[in-house]
Amino acid sequence: MNKDYEYKLEIFKHKGESAEKILSDLSNIINRHSDLAIEREKTKRLELEWEARQNVEIIKTLEQAKTIRHIFTKIFDERKAGIKKAFDVIDAGIENHNIDELSRGLASVTEIVKTDPFRSFANLSFDDQCKAIDDGLLCIED
């Protein structure tokens, strides 16, 4: 055997292990390190994707809340206006001593108050609510 080769072989011997075993172990360590680096990158990518999806859902939820708040503001503004008109009719009926006008005003207030603005709205999904707004079924104006 070549003396340089024998010398190098001696350097690689460790606790009675052969150079091949040591090289195999080193190779395994390097492979595991490489696998770990790949897994770290996958994990980072998944975390970034999850964070992006989370941000999208947060924005979507905030927009839905904003839209719903806007819808209910408009619904109650419409109810308020309707009740005001009904009381104007009631006041006019009282002022004119007109029992029919007074009855119409009271019936109008009763109808407005007994309708539940939440009932029909609650049965709609958010997409249906937006479609109802787009189709003009719910009147929403700024």
C-alpha positions as CSV (number, residue, x, y, z in Angstrom):
1,M,0.0,0.0,0.0
2,N,1.0,3.5,-0.6
3,K,2.3,5.2,2.6
4,D,0.2,8.4,2.0
5,Y,-2.9,6.3,1.6
6,E,-2.1,4.4,4.8
7,Y,-1.5,7.6,6.7
8,K,-4.8,9.1,5.5
9,L,-6.6,5.9,6.4
10,E,-5.2,6.2,9.9
11,I,-6.4,9.7,10.3
12,F,-9.9,8.6,9.5
13,K,-10.0,5.8,11.9
14,H,-11.8,6.8,15.0
15,K,-12.4,4.5,18.0
16,G,-11.8,1.5,15.9
17,E,-14.2,2.5,13.1
18,S,-13.1,2.2,9.5
19,A,-12.8,5.2,7.3
20,E,-15.7,3.9,5.3
21,K,-17.9,4.0,8.4
22,I,-16.8,7.5,9.3
23,L,-17.4,8.7,5.8
24,S,-20.8,7.0,5.8
25,D,-21.7,8.7,9.1
26,L,-20.5,12.1,7.8
27,S,-22.6,11.6,4.6
28,N,-25.6,10.7,6.7
29,I,-25.1,13.8,8.8
30,I,-24.8,16.0,5.7
31,N,-27.9,14.4,4.2
32,R,-29.9,15.0,7.4
33,H,-28.7,18.6,7.6
34,S,-29.8,19.1,4.0
35,D,-33.2,17.4,4.7
36,L,-33.6,19.7,7.7
37,A,-32.8,22.8,5.7
38,I,-35.4,21.7,3.1
39,E,-38.0,21.1,5.8
40,R,-37.2,24.5,7.4
41,E,-37.9,26.1,4.0
42,K,-41.1,24.2,3.6
43,T,-42.2,25.2,7.1
44,K,-41.4,28.9,6.4
45,R,-43.3,28.8,3.1
46,L,-46.3,27.1,4.9
47,E,-46.2,29.7,7.7
48,L,-46.1,32.6,5.1
49,E,-49.1,31.0,3.2
50,W,-51.0,30.5,6.4
51,E,-50.3,34.1,7.5
52,A,-51.4,35.4,4.1
53,R,-54.7,33.4,4.3
54,Q,-55.2,34.6,7.8
55,N,-54.7,38.2,6.7
56,V,-57.1,37.7,3.8
57,E,-59.8,36.3,6.2
58,I,-59.2,39.2,8.6
59,I,-59.7,41.7,5.8
60,K,-62.7,39.8,4.5
61,T,-64.3,39.7,8.0
62,L,-63.7,43.4,8.6
63,E,-65.2,44.2,5.2
64,Q,-68.2,42.0,6.0
65,A,-68.6,43.8,9.4
66,K,-68.4,47.2,7.7
67,T,-71.0,46.2,5.1
68,I,-73.4,44.7,7.7
69,R,-73.0,47.8,9.9
70,H,-73.7,50.0,6.9
71,I,-76.8,47.9,6.0
72,F,-78.2,48.0,9.5
73,T,-77.6,51.8,9.7
74,K,-79.6,52.2,6.5
75,I,-82.3,49.8,7.5
76,F,-82.8,51.7,10.8
77,D,-82.6,55.0,9.1
78,E,-85.4,53.8,6.7
79,R,-87.5,52.6,9.7
80,K,-86.9,55.9,11.5
81,A,-88.0,57.9,8.4
82,G,-91.1,55.7,8.1
83,I,-92.0,56.1,11.7
84,K,-91.5,59.9,11.5
85,K,-93.8,60.0,8.4
86,A,-96.4,57.9,10.3
87,F,-96.3,60.2,13.3
88,D,-96.6,63.2,11.0
89,V,-99.9,61.5,9.7
90,I,-101.0,60.9,13.3
91,D,-100.3,64.5,14.3
92,A,-102.2,65.7,11.2
93,G,-105.1,63.4,12.1
94,I,-105.2,64.8,15.6
95,E,-104.9,68.4,14.4
96,N,-107.6,68.0,11.8
97,H,-109.8,65.8,14.1
98,N,-109.7,63.2,11.3
99,I,-110.1,59.7,12.7
100,D,-109.3,58.0,9.4
101,E,-106.0,59.8,9.1
102,L,-105.2,59.0,12.7
103,S,-106.0,55.3,12.2
104,R,-103.8,55.2,9.1
105,G,-100.9,56.7,11.0
106,L,-101.3,54.3,13.9
107,A,-101.6,51.3,11.6
108,S,-98.5,52.5,9.8
109,V,-96.5,52.8,13.0
110,T,-97.8,49.4,14.1
111,E,-96.7,47.7,10.8
112,I,-93.2,49.3,10.9
113,V,-92.7,48.4,14.6
114,K,-93.9,44.8,14.4
115,T,-91.7,43.9,11.4
116,D,-88.3,42.5,12.5
117,P,-85.5,44.0,10.4
118,F,-83.2,41.2,11.5
119,R,-85.4,38.2,10.5
120,S,-85.0,38.3,6.7
121,F,-81.5,39.7,6.9
122,A,-80.3,36.9,9.2
123,N,-81.4,34.2,6.8
124,L,-79.2,35.5,4.1
125,S,-75.6,34.6,3.7
126,F,-73.1,37.4,3.4
127,D,-72.9,36.8,-0.4
128,D,-76.7,36.9,-0.6
129,Q,-76.7,40.1,1.4
130,C,-74.3,41.7,-1.0
131,K,-76.3,40.4,-4.0
132,A,-79.5,41.8,-2.4
133,I,-77.8,45.2,-2.1
134,D,-76.5,44.9,-5.7
135,D,-79.9,43.9,-7.0
136,G,-81.5,46.9,-5.1
137,L,-83.6,44.6,-2.9
138,L,-81.9,46.3,0.1
139,C,-81.6,50.0,-0.3
140,I,-78.1,51.0,0.7
141,E,-76.9,54.5,-0.3
142,D,-74.2,56.6,1.2
